[in-house]
Amino acid sequence: MSSNEPATSSEHSYAERARRHLWMHFTRHSPYYNGEELPVIVKGDGCYFWDEHGRRYLDGISSLFNVQVGHGRVELAEAAAKQAQELAFFPVWGIAHPRAIELAERVASIAPGDLNRVFFTGSGGEAVESAWKLAKQYYKLTGRPTKHKVISRAVAYHGTPQGALSLTGIPAAKIPFEPLVPGSIRVPNTNFYRAPEHLRTDLYAFGQWAANRIAEAIEFEGPESVAAVILEPVQNSGGCFTPPPGYLERVREICDEYDVLLIADETITSFGRIGDYFAMSRFGVTPDIITCAKGLTSGYSPLGAMIADDRLFEPFKEGTNTFLHGFTWGGHPVSSAVALANLDIFEREQLNARVVEHEDLFLKSLEELRDLPIVGDIRGTGYFYGIELVKDKDTRETFSDEESERLLRGFVSKAMFANGLYCRSDDRGDPVVQVAPPLIAGQEQFDEMTQILRSVLTEAWSII
């Protein structure tokens, strides 16, 4: 448009302004230059949000696994405003402020074991980056300087910073940015649906097999070179892989045997998603480090954290030893105030207990979809489930890359949204649809979600 041409209403629309200037994350922008409408969300309340045209959607994935307490919580906005008026910003670089102190104390009080040292970040990826750096420096300071490698799992996602991305087990997400940080080793995940044929009838044996691949990798690399194992208690990418009975216990044993740190990446699974403040607490296994973000503030303000065992902090009490690492926004006063108010809601409304109470109802609703020929597996726990889509239920045959592209991006994602459900169609492994509603969701939302899923997946099967 030339400077002397009058602007039309469409040219002033949010969608058009976004098309001209906004570079969205993890987004294929080409559809919005070829006539596809860009959704613009303007309001949220409870388990729902609305676009600029007034259309209502069920937030079936808590926006990005993070709006635990639901949208529109006035007290969280008020906590942010009050803190901004009192002290809008100050870094925790050699000086502290009350909200960061209070939040660190509170997070430590709910973390398992002796995880009492809280290092704030701006995101989960930054927390993972911090954990790897801490592991390497800890071993250098304690006389084991060659321990630097980290073992992670196939298809796992751990963030976008260079180190965190190196730990990610999704080749397609890494290739554009290689070479990355060396020292990352991959082992199998806990996808029982895709277990080796001889283990598909014995969940415990499969879990032990998967855990023992970690010991095998440590032996192959050399225990003197391996610093840590990182895993999500319930793995997100690939579709909500839960830990088999005895798996986490065996991983803990292996880490202890080889003097390797166990890092639990709880960016998604913490703060109620699995029915406890930390999924590792619910599973009864204590890691050495927890990384978290998202639900810490219910998404109302950016904040993440690395929570470390006391012994990992000990070397930094001596002499000139310093963890030369940090972020401008880590421990931000406003975000810390929001997190404290968010945890108040958790306590008052007993959201962890609520998830435990309702998780069977949620699963029961989803299980109704098993009669659909396209539904191969439904897996997860708490308020965190994946539905794997297949070409053949009997053989578990999956879709080709081309078919998956056409199925998920070409139809399912758009159809879900058009029918009023925001969830996630994920092709970072075998194709899945993920659902993870706000923790305040109940049977009404479960029914609505299942109804839309049934309608869309039935139509998807008819057109593939």
N, C-alpha and C positions, 0 to 999 in steps of 0.2 A: 504494500500500500504506500503510495507517495504521500509526502507530508501535507499536500494541499487537497487530498481526497477526504471527504467526510467519513468518519469511522461508523461502521454499522454496529448494531447491538450485538451481533454474533462475534464481531471482532473485539468487543469489550468483555465477552464472557470469560469466566474463569478458565474454562477448558481451552479456549483459544490463547489466552495469556500464558497458560501453562505450556501449551504447545510451542510457543515462541521462546520461552525462557527457562522453564523448569526442567532440570535433568533428574529424572526420577531414578530410584535405586532398583537394581535387578529388573529392569524394565526393557522390553522390546518396544522401542518408540515408533517403529514403522507403521503399525496399525493406526496410530493417531494422525498420521500424515496421509492416510488412505481412506478416510471417511468414518473410522470407528470412533464412537463417542468416548471421551475420557470421563470416567466417573469423578465427581467432585463431592466430597463428604463435608457436611457443614454442621452436623449436630449429633450428639450421642446421649442416650439416656438408658441406664440399666443394661440389658442385654442387646440393645438395638441401637442403630444409627440411621441417619437420614441423609440423602443426597440433596443437591441444590434444587432439584425438581420436586422435593417433598416425598420421594419414594423411601419406604422403610425397609431395612434389612436386619436380619438376625445375625449378630456377630458370632458366628460359629467357630471362630478361631481366636477370640479375644484380641482382635486386631492383629497382633503378631505374638500370640501366646503370652500376653502381658497384662491385659486389662482385667486383672483378677477380681477386683471389687465392682466391676461394671463401670459404665460411662456416667458422667454427670454428677459425681460425688462432690457436692458443694464444699464439704469440710476440707477436702484436699486442696481445692482452689483457694480456700480461705487461709489454710496453713501456708501455702506458697506466698500469698499476698502479704500476710503478716510478717513472714520472714524477710521478704524483699524490702519491706519498709524499715525493718530493724537493722539488717545487714544483708545486702543483696549478694555480695560476693567477697570471699577471701580464700586464698589457697591454703592448703594444709602442708606447706613447704617450710618446715621448721617452726611454724606457728600454728596453733589450733584455734578452733572456734567451738562454741557450745554444742551446736547441732551435730557436728561430725563426731564429737566426743560421745554425746548421748547415743547416737545411732550405732557407733562402733561397740559401745557397751551392750546395747540391746541385741545387736546381731550376734555378738559373742555369747550372750546368755541363751540363745535359742539354737546355736550351732552345736553339733555333736562333739563329744570327747573334749580334747584340749585345744580345739580350734578357736583361739581367743584373740588372734591378731587380725585386724580387719584393715585391709589396704583398699581404699576406694578408687574406682575408675569411672569412666563415663559410659561404659558399655560392657557387654559380655565378652566381645572379642578382645577388648583391652584387658579384661580380667584374665583371659587365657594367656595373652601375651605376657602379662605380669607373672603368671604362675610358672611359665617355662623359664623366664629370666631368673626368677627366684630359685628354682630348682638347680639351675646351672651354677649360680653364684654360691648357693648354700654348700654344694659339694666342693667348690673351689676353696671356700673358707674353712672347711672341715677336713682338708687334706686328701680329697678324692677328686682332683681337678679334671680327670679324663671323663667323668660321668656327665654327659651332655645330651644324649639322644632321648627321644620320647617315643613311646609306642602308642599308637591310636588305632581305631578300628575302621574297617572298610565301610565306605559310604557315610561315615560320620562327618558332621559339619561343626567346626569349632570357631568360625569367625573369619573376618576379611583382612585384618592386619597380616603382614608378611609371615610372622611366626605362626599365628593361629591358622592361617590359610595353609601353611606347610603341614600342619597336623590334620587338616581336613582330608578325608578319604574319598573325595569326589573329583576324579581326574579332570572332568570338563570345567570345573570351577577354578582349576589351578593353571591349566595350560596357557591362558592368555597372559599370565603374570610371571611365568617361570623365566629364569631360575629363581627358586624360593630359598628359604633357609634350610641348609642341610641338617640331617640328623633325625628325620622323621621316618618311623617304621610302621608298616600296616599289618594288622592281624584280623581274623574273621570277627564279624559282629554276632549278635545273638538272634538273628532272624530264623526262628525255628521252622517257619513255613518253608524256607528254602534250605533247610539243613541237609547235609549229606544223606543219601538214601538210607544208609544203615543206621542212622540215628533219629529218623523221623518218628519213631514210636516211643522214644525214651527221652523226655525233656531234661531230666537230671543228667543223663549221660552226655547229651548234647552240650549242656552248659559246662560240664567238666572238660569235654573235648575243646570247646572254644576257649576256656580259661587257660588250658594247658598249652595252647598255641602261643600264649604270651610268654610262658616259661621257655618254650622252644625258641622264640625270637630273641629273648634275653641271652640265652646260651649261644645262639648263632652270632649275635652282635658282639658278645662279650660283656659280662655283668659290669666290668669296670668302665664300660662306655655308656651304660644306660642310666639315665637320671630319673625317669618317671614313666608311668602309664597314665594316660588320660582317657576317660570314658564318660559318657552320659549315662546315668543310672537307667533311664529309659531313652534309647537313642531316637532322635527326631528324624533325621534324614533316612529315607527308605521306608518310613512308616511305623514309628512307635514300637521299636523292638524292646520288649521287657527282659529283665534278667532272669534266666531260669533259676529254680531253687538251687542254692549252693554255689552259684556262679560268682557272685560278688565276694562271698567268703573265701572262695578259692583264689580269686585275684588278690585279695588282701594277703593271703598266705604267701603267694608267689612274690609279691612286692616285699614283704618282710624277709623272706628267704634270701633275696638277692640285693637287699638294701636299695630298693627303688621306691620312690615316692608315688603314692596313689592320688591322682588329681581327679576329683569328680566335677565335671563340667555341668553345673546345674543352672545354666543360663535360662533354660526353659522349665526344668522340673522342680525348681525351688518355689517357695512361697505359695504353697497350697495346691499346685497343679497335680500332685500325686497324693495329696491328703496329709501333708506335714509341711513344716517350714522347709525341710530339706528331704528329698526323696531318699537319700542315704540313711537318714534317721529312720524312716519307715521300713527300709529294708534291713536295718540293724547292723550296718557295716560303717565303720568310721574311716574316712579317708584322711590324708595328710593335708590336703588343700581342697577347698571348694571354690569354684568360680560361679558367680551369679550376677543377675541384672534383672531386666524385665519386671517380674512381679514384685521386686523390692519396693518399687514406687507405684505399682499397678499401671505403669506407663505414663503417669501424669507428669513426670519430669525425668530426664535422663540420669541414670545412676547405675553403676555396677560395683562389684567388690570381689576381691580375692581374700578368702578367709583362710589363714594358715595356722597350723599347729604351733604351740608355744615354742617347741624345740627348734623350729625353723627360724625363729626370731633371735634365738640366743646369741649367735655369732655377731649380730648387729648391735649388741649391748657393749661390745668391746672396742676400745681404741678408736681408730679412724674408720672402721668398717662402716660402709654406707651402701644402701641399696640405691644406686644411682639411676633412678627410674621414677617416673611420675607423669601426671597429666594435669593440665590447668584446671579441668572441671572436676577432678576426683574429690569427693567429699563436699561438693558445692553446697553452700548453706541452704539454698532454697530446695534443692533436691533432697537434702538430708531431712529437712523439716517435713516435706511431703512423705518421705519414707516412714518417718516416725508416726505421722497421722494415719498412714496406710496400715501400719502394724497395729495401731489402736483399733481400727475397724476389724482387722483379723481377730483380735482378742474379743472384742465386744460381740461380734456376730458369729464367733466360733467357726470360721470358714474352713479350717482344716478338718474339723469334725464333720462339717456339713458335706464336704467332698466324700469322706469315708462313708457317710450315711447314704449319699445319693449315687455313688459310683455304680452300684449294681443296677439301679434303675436306668442309668444312662446306658450301660452295656446292654441291658435287656432290650431297650428301644432299638439300639443299633443292630442287635442280633436278629431282629425281624427282617433285616435286609439279606440274610443268608440264602433265602430262596431265589434271589435274583441270579441268573446264570453268569453275570459279569463279576459277581462278588466272590473272590477266592478266599480271602481271609479278613478277619476283623480282630485287631490286636491293640493292646494298650492297657492302661490302668488309670485310676483316678478320673480326672476330666481331660484325658489325653489319649485319643484313639486314631488309628489308621485303618482304612479300608482298602485292601489291595484288590486291584482289578485284573482279571485274567481273561484269556481267550477260551480256555477250556478248564473247567473246575476239576475234572477227573485227573487230567495229566498235569495240572498247574502250569500249563503253557502260558507264557506271558506275551505281551505285544512287542512287535519289532519297534525300533526307534521311530521309524516313520509312522507306524500305527499309533504309537503312544503320543507322538506330536499331534496327530490329527484328533485323537480321542480327548486328550487332556486340554491342550491349548486351543484346539480348534472347536471343541464343543463343550466339554464338561465344565470348565472354569466359567465360561461365559453364561452357560445355561443356569448354573447354580446362582450366579449373581442376578441374572435376569428374573429368577424365581424368588428372589428375596433372601438368599442365604450366602453369607460370606464365609467360605472355608478355603482350604488349600488343596490344590491339585499338584502333586509333587512327582516329578519325573527324574529325581536324582538317584533313583534305583529302579526297581520295578514300579509301575505306575500305581499311585495310591491317592486317596482323598483323605485328608486329615481334618479332624474336628476336635476343638478344644475350647468350649464356651467359657464365659466368665464363671467364676466360682459361685455366683449367686443364681445361676441357671437352675431350673427345676423341671418337673415333668412336662409342663406346658412347652418349654423350649425344646426338650428332648423330642416330643411328639412332632412339633413343627419342623425340626431339623430332619427327622426321619422321613416325614412325608415328602419334603422337597428332594431329599436324597433318592428316595424310591422313584419319584417321577422322573428325575433327570437321568438316573442310571438305567432305568427301563428304556428310555428313549435312546440313550447312548448305545445300548446293546442292539437296538433295532437298526441303527445306521452304520455300525462298523462293518 
